[in-house]
Amino acid sequence: MTEMPYLCWAFLYTSTGVNSYTLILFNTFSGAIATIEDVKTKEKVKTILREGLLCEPANELETELINQHFLVHHSTDENRLVDLMRDMEKNRKDHYELILYSTEECNFRCVYCFEKFLRGEMPKEIQQAIIKHILRKAPHINSLNIAWFGGEPLEGVNVIRNINKEVKEISKKFGFTFNSGITTNGYELDENLFRELVDLNIIQYQITLDGPKDTHDTHRILKDGGPTFDRIINNLKSIQKTDLEFKVLIRSNFDKTNKDRMQELIELLSEFLNGDERFQLYFKPVQNYGGTSAKDLPLYDPKESFKVMSEVQKRAHCYFPTSTELLSSLDPMGSVCYAGLPNSFAIGADGTIYKCTLELDEPLNQLGKIRGDGTFDIDEDKLTLWITADAKDDRQCNSCILKPTCQGMHCPLIRIKEQRSPCPPLKKGIRTALELVTVYAGIDIKND
């Protein structure tokens, strides 16, 4: 037999139980994850991955390790493949993404909000410019995603109706796939409006609930100071009773005052969601992005954010599947920020073009304006900074085990402004993340 040695390219972690441990395998290049419980198989796998294979696989176990890319052929240059993966994603012309602000006003005044609510609903002329822009792209793409953002985007629901209705017709005419999503506080999302939005291809929703009623109503309040929890819960109950196809990510932001109240929210939601796989839960520590009140909140240190997030996330696993937010972050390119991709732009209510949705006041993020004919009038030098802010010339990133996952693009603005590698929280929390998702792992290697 011709010699064909295989070498290991996987991480091995152990998750300790009461009487034994689980062996977790993870490959950042392919995104493959496996758990192994059997004692003999664990020892075999550790030996194989440590020593490699000197010939073709001789049994099912060795074959599976190769098939799942935990072993790669010695001639494979993984770093070149990772660079190719990044470059192919950056150079693709078949897919396009827009983040649109229907309005920059909001009916809430959340205590940690960083927005300034300077602009109201998107004018008709900007809406028409966006439609013309998409018409220019239409002959060249296979898929388009529009994400609605704000402010509170449902405060500008007529803008959403107008643009999505037009784009839906354009997608039929040119034959590309059109998907849409929305980040909303859920206050105005009653069943009738929800059905209308789903019909307009809005099938991805992110809705925030910050713990049970008393903690939510002190964090996410109406502009006039009123409560919001009960109405959002009633809307979720109505949505759940429909037979429509959609995905709702219920996001819960927490600080030190409400972290330990999340179990109450989990149990409340489980009572009426009852295993409905259209709903997922995702927990996130509050960060200070410049809100007037955020500085006064008892926030967690960013360095410990992943750890405390995982503590809360584990509590939801008895009732809900792992959120795609966490699962996708482990995939190749899964921790890359949209702002670093050449085919993704945000357009504000006044037609300003951005890359990042968090730093609207940052001059480097203000690329230009959309013209009336749908073309972009942008600063190419600024754009170049964003789309070249990656791991290509970064020695630290190129030696990192998580390079395929984030490509040095977790936050392009950090790289641009601070001239440093923007490591994702996942890097320090990788073991915890794998423990969170292994119950939903893609394969389970068994003894041959």
Secondary structure, DSSP 8 states (H G I E B T S, - for coil): -----EEE--EEEEEE-SS-EEEEEE-TTT--EEEE--HHHHHHHHHHHHH-BSSS--SHHHHHHHHTTSEEETT--HHHHHHHHHHHHHH--SEEEEEEESBS--SB--TT--------B--HHHHHHHHHHHHHHGGG-SEEEEEEESS-GGGGHHHHHHHHHHHHHHHHHHT-EEEEEEEE-STT--HHHHHHHHHTTEEEEEEE--SSHHHHHHHS-BTTS---HHHHHHHHHHHHTS----EEEEEEEE-TTTGGGHHHHHHHHHHHHTT-TTEEEEEEE---SS-TTGGGS----GGGHHHHHHHHHHHHTTTS---HHHHHHTSTTTT--GGGSTTEEEE-TTSEEES-SS-TT-GGGEEEEE-TTS-EEE-HHHHHHHHT-SSTT-HHHHT-TTHHHHTT-S-HHHHHHH-S----GGGTTHHHHHHHHGGG-SB-----
